[in-house]
Amino acid sequence: MNDRMTTPWGELALTRFPEDPRERLRAWDASDEYLLQHLADERVPLSGTVVVAGDRWGALVTALAGHRPVQITDSFLAREATRANLARNGVGVGTVGLLTTQDPPPERIDVLLVRVPKSLALLEDLLLRLAPAVHAGTVVVGTGMVKEIHTSTLRLFERILGPTRTSLARKKARLIFCAPDPSLERPANPWPYVYTLPEGIGPVSGRTVVNHAGVFCADRLDVGTRFFLTHLPRTRGPRRVVDLGCGNGVVGTAVALANPDAEVLFIDESFQAVASAEATFKANGVPGHGEFRVGDGLTGVPDGSVDLVLTNPPFHSHQATTDATAWRMFTGARRVLRPGGELWVVGNRHLGYHVKLRRLFGAGEVVAGNPKFVVLRAVRR
């Protein structure tokens, strides 16, 4: 597959992170190309502070590295892809600023480029946090595939920053142009969102959840997690537990509440998710020990050091449907589990995770199921 992107600033060698030879998905799309070509064609001045928000694999930041842009991302994998792609193209990482959605944004922004995220909530939170740094002369351009840009997307730009219009579509991509209005009265930022869990779901019944913007199913408990919570293993004694792909941390918090002696490690590649998990854990005064880590799955967790891994794997990577993430989670779990340690998985029944678990663990057990979801258990031999 072609991994070279042609831009007005030269040809770039780009890959996703982590690289997966089975997938070979491109590290850019037509919306990245459209935005870069627009900047060149319109001779947009890229002096001052250039902020690139939501750059998925570092294509935009790498192309614009000569202008010392600042990247803001919620994704650990996107940040690591950016580091790798900068190095791959002979650009020092220190050339660009790498910020997360949990970091304070720059105080002044002269050019704001926004790769529209899948989550409207994340876009809302992002624009509200960046708005104070935007001035009347700031150039604001958003980009995304046509199917990612909706009327609600444009309304957010209009409501938070100022008058907004869109371009014609090109290769199924579209640009968003926004003229900042500093006098605009902006709404208060509703994130993070706090709510109370329902009863009948085990140790977290009636407990508090804190969700930062962009975390899956931010305003309510999703049905898959709810099903998982009613079928979690009943842990006893000191155990090292990992809530892998923790989201808002409800599953790991449930384990810690049931067993105060448990040490629970919450891991997610989303900075917003890990911040949510930590806030949820602390909001409930959990007596157990919690550790919170943003990272690439179980990378860095020692072999044979874990008693229990709990996960609800994602099966999308932006617009691509893929089992690559689930496969890496399962193989990582097998590595870090001690002999006799267990992996518990919840997923949509049609995904066929039992086949993968059988390949890795030799066997798997169906703990519970309904027409939509199944909970599976595999033991490290």
C-alpha positions in Angstrom: 0.0 0.0 0.0 1.2 3.6 -0.8 2.4 5.2 2.4 3.6 8.5 0.8 1.4 11.6 0.9 2.1 14.4 -1.6 1.6 17.9 -0.1 2.4 21.5 -1.2 5.4 21.2 1.2 6.7 18.0 -0.3 6.2 14.3 -0.2 5.9 12.7 3.2 6.3 9.1 4.4 3.5 8.4 6.9 2.1 5.4 8.8 -0.3 4.9 11.6 0.8 3.8 15.1 1.1 1.1 16.0 1.9 -0.2 12.5 -0.1 -3.4 11.7 1.0 -5.2 8.5 -2.4 -6.9 8.4 -4.3 -3.6 8.2 -2.1 -1.2 6.3 -4.5 1.6 6.6 -3.4 5.0 5.4 -2.3 7.6 7.9 -4.2 10.4 6.1 -7.3 10.9 4.0 -8.8 13.3 1.5 -9.8 15.8 4.2 -6.2 16.2 5.2 -5.2 16.7 1.6 -8.0 19.2 1.0 -7.0 21.4 4.0 -3.3 21.5 3.1 -4.0 22.3 -0.5 -6.4 25.1 0.6 -3.7 26.6 2.9 -1.2 26.7 0.0 -3.7 27.9 -2.7 -5.0 30.7 -0.6 -1.6 31.6 0.8 -2.9 31.5 4.3 -0.3 33.2 6.5 1.1 30.6 8.9 3.0 33.0 11.1 2.2 33.4 14.8 0.8 30.4 16.7 -0.6 27.7 14.5 -2.8 25.1 16.4 -3.8 21.8 14.8 -6.6 20.1 16.8 -7.6 16.5 16.2 -4.8 15.6 13.8 -5.4 11.8 13.7 -2.0 10.4 12.7 0.2 13.5 12.5 -0.2 14.1 8.8 -1.1 17.8 9.2 1.5 18.6 11.8 4.2 16.8 9.9 3.4 18.7 6.7 3.3 22.0 8.5 6.3 21.3 10.8 8.3 24.2 9.2 5.8 26.6 10.8 6.2 25.1 14.3 2.6 24.1 14.9 1.0 23.0 18.2 -0.9 19.8 18.1 -3.8 19.1 20.5 -5.1 15.6 20.6 -7.1 13.2 22.8 -5.3 10.2 21.4 -2.1 8.7 22.8 -1.8 6.7 19.6 -2.2 9.8 17.5 0.5 11.6 19.5 2.9 8.6 19.1 2.1 8.4 15.4 3.0 12.1 15.1 6.3 11.5 16.9 7.1 8.6 14.6 6.1 10.4 11.4 8.1 13.5 12.3 11.2 11.3 12.8 10.4 9.3 9.7 10.6 12.6 7.7 13.7 14.0 9.3 11.9 16.5 11.5 12.9 17.0 15.1 10.1 16.3 17.6 11.0 19.6 19.3 9.9 21.5 16.2 6.2 21.1 17.1 4.3 21.4 20.4 2.5 18.2 21.5 -0.4 18.9 23.8 -3.3 16.8 25.0 -6.9 17.7 25.5 -6.1 17.8 29.2 -3.4 20.4 28.9 -3.9 24.1 29.0 -4.2 25.5 25.4 -2.0 28.3 24.1 -3.0 31.8 25.3 -3.2 33.1 21.7 -4.0 31.3 18.5 -3.4 32.9 15.1 -4.3 29.9 12.9 -6.7 27.2 14.1 -7.0 24.1 12.0 -9.6 21.5 13.3 -9.8 17.9 12.1 -13.5 17.3 13.0 -13.6 14.5 15.6 -16.2 11.7 15.6 -17.6 13.0 18.9 -19.6 16.2 18.8 -19.1 16.5 22.5 -15.4 16.5 22.1 -15.6 19.2 19.5 -17.8 21.3 21.7 -15.4 21.0 24.7 -12.4 21.7 22.4 -13.9 24.8 20.8 -15.0 26.2 24.2 -11.6 25.7 25.6 -9.8 27.3 22.6 -12.3 30.2 22.1 -10.6 32.6 24.6 -7.4 32.3 22.7 -9.0 33.1 19.3 -9.1 36.7 18.1 -10.8 38.5 15.3 -7.8 38.0 13.0 -7.5 34.2 13.6 -7.8 32.0 10.6 -10.1 29.1 11.5 -10.5 26.2 9.1 -12.0 22.9 9.9 -11.8 19.7 7.7 -13.5 16.3 7.6 -15.1 13.8 5.3 -18.6 14.8 4.1 -20.1 12.0 6.3 -18.4 13.5 9.4 -19.7 17.0 9.0 -23.3 17.6 9.9 -25.5 20.6 10.5 -24.9 20.2 14.2 -21.1 20.4 13.5 -21.5 23.8 11.8 -23.8 25.1 14.5 -21.2 24.4 17.1 -18.6 26.5 15.2 -21.2 29.2 14.7 -22.4 29.2 18.4 -18.9 29.2 19.9 -16.6 31.0 17.5 -18.6 33.0 14.9 -20.2 32.9 11.4 -19.5 29.7 9.6 -19.8 28.4 6.1 -18.6 25.3 4.2 -16.8 24.6 1.0 -17.8 22.5 -1.9 -17.0 18.8 -1.5 -13.9 17.4 -3.0 -13.1 13.7 -3.0 -15.9 13.3 -0.4 -14.2 15.8 1.9 -15.3 19.3 2.9 -13.8 22.3 4.6 -15.4 24.5 7.3 -14.6 28.3 7.3 -15.3 30.3 10.4 -14.9 34.0 11.0 -14.2 34.5 14.7 -16.4 37.0 16.6 -14.7 37.9 19.9 -17.9 39.7 21.1 -19.9 36.5 20.9 -21.5 35.4 24.1 -20.5 31.8 24.5 -22.3 29.2 26.6 -20.7 27.7 29.7 -18.8 24.5 29.1 -21.0 21.6 30.2 -18.0 19.2 30.4 -17.2 17.1 32.4 -20.7 15.7 32.8 -21.6 14.1 36.1 -24.5 11.6 36.6 -25.7 8.9 39.0 -25.8 5.3 37.9 -29.0 3.2 38.2 -29.6 0.5 40.7 -29.3 -3.2 40.1 -25.8 -3.2 38.5 -23.7 -4.5 41.4 -21.3 -2.5 43.6 -21.6 0.7 41.5 -25.4 0.9 41.8 -26.3 4.5 42.6 -22.7 5.6 42.4 -21.4 8.7 40.6 -19.9 8.8 37.1 -17.7 11.6 35.8 -17.4 11.8 32.0 -15.1 14.2 30.1 -16.1 15.0 26.6 -15.5 12.4 24.0 -15.7 9.4 26.2 -18.1 6.7 24.8 -21.7 7.1 25.8 -20.9 10.2 27.9 -24.4 11.0 29.3 -25.6 7.5 30.3 -24.4 3.9 31.0 -24.1 2.1 27.7 -25.9 -1.2 27.4 -22.8 -3.3 26.9 -21.1 -2.0 30.1 -24.3 -2.4 32.0 -24.5 -6.1 30.9 -20.8 -6.6 31.9 -21.4 -5.0 35.3 -24.0 -7.6 36.2 -21.7 -10.5 35.3 -18.3 -9.4 36.7 -16.1 -12.0 38.4 -16.4 -12.0 42.2 -12.8 -11.3 43.3 -11.5 -12.2 46.7 -8.2 -11.3 48.3 -5.4 -9.1 47.0 -5.5 -9.1 43.2 -3.8 -7.1 40.4 -6.6 -6.1 38.1 -6.5 -4.2 34.8 -9.5 -2.3 33.4 -8.2 -2.3 29.8 -9.8 0.4 27.5 -11.3 1.8 30.7 -13.4 4.6 29.4 -15.0 6.3 32.4 -13.6 3.6 34.7 -17.0 2.2 35.9 -15.9 -1.4 35.5 -12.6 -1.0 37.4 -14.4 1.0 40.0 -16.9 -1.8 40.5 -14.1 -4.3 41.1 -12.4 -2.0 43.6 -15.6 -1.4 45.5 -16.3 -5.2 45.7 -12.7 -5.9 46.8 -10.9 -3.1 48.7 -7.7 -5.1 48.6 -7.6 -5.1 44.8 -5.0 -3.0 43.0 -6.7 -1.7 39.8 -4.8 -0.3 36.9 -7.0 1.8 34.5 -5.6 2.0 31.0 -6.9 3.8 27.9 -5.4 5.5 24.9 -7.7 8.5 25.4 -6.5 11.2 27.7 -10.2 12.2 28.3 -11.1 8.6 29.2 -8.3 8.2 31.8 -9.1 11.6 33.3 -12.7 10.4 33.6 -11.8 7.1 35.2 -9.6 8.8 37.8 -12.4 11.4 38.5 -15.0 8.6 38.8 -12.8 6.5 41.1 -12.1 9.5 43.4 -15.7 10.7 43.4 -16.9 7.5 44.9 -14.3 7.4 47.7 -13.1 3.9 46.7 -11.0 2.4 49.5 -8.8 0.4 47.1 -5.7 1.4 45.2 -6.1 2.8 41.7 -3.5 3.6 39.1 -4.3 5.5 35.9 -2.3 5.3 32.7 -2.7 6.7 29.2 -0.9 4.3 26.8 -0.9 1.8 24.0 -2.8 -1.1 25.5 -0.8 -3.2 27.9 2.6 -2.0 26.7 4.8 -1.5 29.7 2.9 -3.9 32.0 5.3 -6.6 33.1 4.8 -10.2 31.9 2.9 -12.5 34.3 2.1 -9.7 36.8 -1.7 -9.5 36.5 -4.5 -11.7 38.0 -7.4 -10.3 36.0 -8.0 -8.3 32.8 -11.4 -6.8 32.0 -12.1 -5.3 28.7 -14.8 -4.2 26.2 -12.7 -3.8 23.0 -13.5 -1.1 20.4 -14.1 -2.4 16.9 -13.7 0.9 15.1 -10.6 3.0 14.3 -12.2 6.3 13.2 -14.2 5.3 10.1 -12.6 1.9 9.7 -14.1 -1.3 11.1 -11.2 -3.5 12.3 -10.5 -6.2 14.8 -6.8 -5.2 15.1 -7.3 -3.4 18.4 -9.2 -6.3 20.0 -6.5 -8.7 18.8 -3.7 -6.6 20.4 -5.7 -6.4 23.6 -6.2 -10.1 23.8 -2.5 -11.0 23.0 -1.4 -8.3 25.5 -3.6 -9.8 28.1 -2.2 -13.3 27.6 1.3 -11.9 28.0 0.7 -10.0 31.3 -1.6 -12.6 33.0 0.1 -15.0 35.4 -0.7 -18.7 35.1 -4.3 -19.1 36.2 -5.0 -15.4 35.5 -8.2 -14.6 33.7 -9.3 -12.4 30.8 -13.0 -11.3 30.8 -14.4 -9.8 27.7 -17.8 -8.3 26.8 -18.6 -7.6 23.2 -21.3 -7.7 20.5 -22.2 -11.3 19.9 -21.6 -11.0 16.1 -17.9 -10.1 16.6 -17.0 -13.7 17.3 -14.4 -12.9 20.0 -14.6 -16.6 21.2 -12.7 -17.7 18.1 -9.8 -15.3 18.9 -9.7 -16.4 22.5 -9.6 -20.0 21.5 -6.6 -19.4 19.3 -4.8 -17.6 22.0 -5.8 -19.4 25.2 -6.8 -22.8 23.9 -10.3 -22.5 25.2 -12.9 -20.0 26.3 -16.1 -20.0 28.4 -19.3 -18.2 27.8 -20.2 -16.6 31.1 -23.4 -14.9 30.1 -25.2 -13.8 26.9 -28.3 -12.1 25.6 -29.4 -11.5 22.0 -26.9 -8.7 21.6 -23.9 -9.2 23.9 -21.8 -12.0 25.3 -19.4 -12.1 28.3 -16.5 -14.5 27.7 -13.8 -15.8 30.1 -10.4 -17.2 29.2 -7.8 -18.6 31.5 -4.0 -18.3 31.1 -2.6 -21.8 31.3 
